[in-house]
Amino acid sequence: MITWGNWYWPWWLGASVASFLAMEVYALVSHGTDNTLSNWVWHQLHATVREPMSAWTAPHFLFFGVWLVLVVWLTWHFFFHWFA
């Protein structure tokens, strides 16, 4: 049975990865690290080198939570079928 999810999710994932990689590579090739995602996050959080977790603010924990959901939770969900 063909549903919209069979074509939507591969296209969405491909477009997301392609747009991310295209802009990251362009930023690194043309302007160094000034326009990379990591530089943007560091700028928004006012992060310093080796900043201890005790110095984190609410935005630090929110970004960290989003990262945990995207990386850890989705990895276990997709590849090990946990949290279904």
N, C-alpha and C positions, 0 to 999 in steps of 0.2 A: 504494500500500500504506500503510495507516494503522498506525503503530506508536505506542507510548507516548510517544516523543520528540516527535511532532508536536503533542501537546497539553500535555505536561509542561513543556517548556522555555519556551514562550510564557507559560504561567501562572506559572511560577517567576520569570521575568524581570519580568513585570508586577507580581507581588506584592512582589518585592524592591525595585523602583523605587518603587512606591506606598508601601511602609512607610518607606523611606528619606526620600522627599520629605515624607511626612506628618509624620514626627517632626522633620525639619529645619525645616519651616515652622512647626510648633507651637513648637519651641524658640525660634525667632527672634521670633515674635509674642508669646509669653508671658513669656520670661525673657531676652531679649537673646541673647547668644552663649554663655551658660553651659552649655547642654546640647547644643550642636552637635557633630557628628563632629569637626570641626577642633579645637575646644576640648578635646575628650577626648584626641585624639592629642597635642596640645601638652602637656597635663597629664601624660599617661603618659610622654612622652619628656623631660619637664622642658625643653622647647624654649624658647629665648630668641629675641628678634628678631635676625634676620640672623646666626644662629649659623653659624660656619664649619664646613665638612665635617671639618676636622681635629679638631674637638671632638666629633664624633659617637661614640657608643658602639655596641655590638652591636645593641641594640634599634632605634636609628636606622637602621642598615643593613638590618635585617630588615624594618621597615616600608617602607623605600624599595624594597626588593626586591619586596615584595608589590605595591606601587603600580606598579612597572615591569611586573610580570607582568599585572596587571589592565588597565592602560591601554595600554601600548605593545605587548606581545605579543599581547593579544587583538584590538587594533585591526588589526594586520597580519594576524593569523590570520583574522579574520572578513571583512574587507573586501578583502584582497589575496590571500587563500588561501595565505599563506606558513606555514611551520612545520606543515604538515599531516602 
